[in-house]
Amino acid sequence: MVALPFRDRLEAGRLLGAELASRMAGGDAIVVALPRGGLPVAAEVARALSAPLDIVVVRKLGVPWQPELAMGAMTHSVRILDHQLIRDLRIPDEEVQAAIERETQELLRREELYRSGLPPQDFRDKTVILVDDGLATGSTMLAAARHVRSARPKRVVIAVPVGPPDTCRRFKREADECSCLAQPEPFLAVGEWYADFPQVSDSEVREILARVAHPGRSLAHRD
């Protein structure tokens, strides 16, 4: 059993990394983070597995008047829309398209910023471990998993510190494996299960990715 809340993303990543290392250390694994919040977690997982670290940039498509509620998600190669939710909320087509265009621009901005000096890994015939700081509805992770699947990996593993039981169960059907350390109920938001859960900035993302060249160096805790 994992004691909640996690202190911060680094502690969650160390615990998740230790759990995965007990079963998956070595071999052909590539750890792939969903930045921004998933990157500190994934960096610790990659360190525990002595595995390379990569990213997949995903953007949530938020409901116009309730941005935290996802009506879909997208990578540069995959777009997922919750058509039932869009119909139920009567979201006009033009508002959906405006959200897609807005998030496409932000996705391109982040790809250019984060990818500087970080060549993409080849996922073909590898075990790809997708890591985020938690699952809620799972829309962004679903887009990331389908994006990775298109590169024909050997296996796709979804690994998160925390998520609601129903979402974790759903991803056991979407991926070859879903590892979720804690599945508390009721579950309102990922951040409620962390004592310290600040936004991760672009500069922190770039700092962590710069350390990919020095995999033995642990991330310092930020007070």
N, C-alpha and C positions, 0 to 999 in steps of 0.2 A: 504493500500500500504506500502511496505517496502522500506526504503531509501537505495540505493546502492551507494558505496560499503559498505559491512559490515566492522566494525572495524577489527575484527579478528574472529577466530572460536568460541571463548567463547561468544562474542556478538551474533553471528549467532545462537548458541545453546540456548541461553536464549530466543531469539525471537521465535525460533522454539518450544521450550518447552512451552512458554506461549501460543502459538497458539494451541498446542495439549492439554494442560491442560484445556483450555476452553471447550474442548469436551470430553476428555478421562481421566481426573484425577481419580485416584483410580482404583479399579477393578483388573483385572488379567494381566495387561500389563507387558511385559518384554522388556526393551530397549536393542537392540543389535547393537553394533558399528562395522563398517568396519575400523579396524585400518590399517594404523596409523592415517591418517588425519581425519577420522570420529570420533575418540574417544573423543577429547575435546568437539565436538559438542554434541555427545551422552551423555556424562557425565552431561552436563547441562540439557538436556532433561530428563534424569532419575531423576535428582534432582527435576525438576519442577513437575514431575508426581509422585514423591515418589515411584519410581519403581526400581526393581533390574536392574543391568547393566551387560551385557554379551558381548561377541565378537564373530564374525565369521571371520576367517582369509581367505582372498581372494587374489589371485595373478592374475594380468593381464598377458596375453600372448602377448607380443609386437612383431610387425613386426621386423625381424632381423635388417634391416637397418633404421628403424624408430620406436624405442622402445615405443614412446608415442602413436602410433597408435595400437589399440588393434585388434589382430586377434582371440582373445578368452579370456577366464578367467577360473579360477578353484578354488574350495575349495578342502578339502580332500575327499569329497564325490561326487562332481559335476564337470564335465568338459564341457565347451561350446566352440565350434569352429565356426568361421565365414567362412564357407566353400566357400561361394561366393567370399569373399575378398581374401582368400587364392588362389583360382583359378585365379581371376583377376590379382593378383600381381605375379602369377607364383612362389609361395613360395614352394621350394622343401619339400617333406615329411620329409626328414632327418632334415631340419632346424626347421620344426614344432615340431618334436619329441625332438630335442635338447632343444628347448624353454620349452617344457613340463617338461623335466627332470630337467632343471635348476630351474624352478619355483617350482617344487615339493620339491627340497631340501630347497629352501628359505621358502616355506610354512611350512615345518616340523620344520625348525629352529625357526620360529616365533611362531608356536604353542607351542613348548616346552618352549620358553622363556616367552611368555605372559601368558600361562596357569598355570605357577607355582603359587600355592596357590589360583587359581581361578577355582573352580569346575564348569563345565558347567551347565546351567539351563535346566530344563525340559520344552520343548516348547509345549508338547502335550496339546491340549485344551486351550491354552493361546493365548492372543493377542500379537504378536511379532511385535515390531516397529523397523524396520531396518533403521539405521541412517548413513549417510555419510556427508562429507562437501559439496557435490554437485554432480550432475549428468552431465556427458558429453555424451559419447556414451552409457553409462549405462551397459557395459559388466560385470564389477565386481559386480554391484548391481544385475544384472540378475542371476549370479551364486550364489550370497548370498541368493536371494529369493528362488531359487529352492532348495538350500541346506536346508533352513529352512522349506520349504513346506514338505520335506521328513520326518520331525519330527511330522507331523500332528497337527499343531497349529489350533486354532479356527479361527484366522484371521491373515493375514500378511499385515502390514501397512508399506509403504515406506515413509520416511520423510527426506527431505533435505532442506537446506536453499535456494538453487538456482539450476536451471537447464534449458536447452532449452525447449521450449514448446512442440516440437515433442517427445522428450524423456519422458517428464513428462506424456504426453498423452498415450504413449505406456505402461508405467508402471501402468496406471489405468486399463489396461487389464491384466497385469501380477499379480498384487496384489489386495487385497480387497479394498485398498485405497492407493492413492499416494498424499501426502501433500508436496507441493513445494511452499515455501514462495514467491519466485520471479522467473519469467520466462522471462528474458530479451532477446531481439533480436537486432542485431545478437549476437550469442554466440560462442566464440572461445575456451575458457578454463575456468575452475572453478576459478582458481586463479585470474583472472582479476576482479572478483566481491568482492575481499577482499583487504582492504588497507594493511593489514599485513597477509602474507600467507607463513610463513616459513615451511620447512619440519618438521614433528614431528619425534623425535628420538625414538629409542627403550627405552631409559631410561625414557623419558617422558611418554611413554605408560605404563611402569611398575609403574611409580609414580602415574598415574591416577588410574590404576587398584588397587593399594594398598589402595586407598581412598574409595574403594567400601565398606570397613568395617566401614566407617564414612560418611554415605550418606548426613548428614547435613552440611558437610564442603564444601564450594564453592571453586572452583579453583582460585588461584590467577592469576591476569593478568601478563603476561610476557612482559616487555617492550623490 
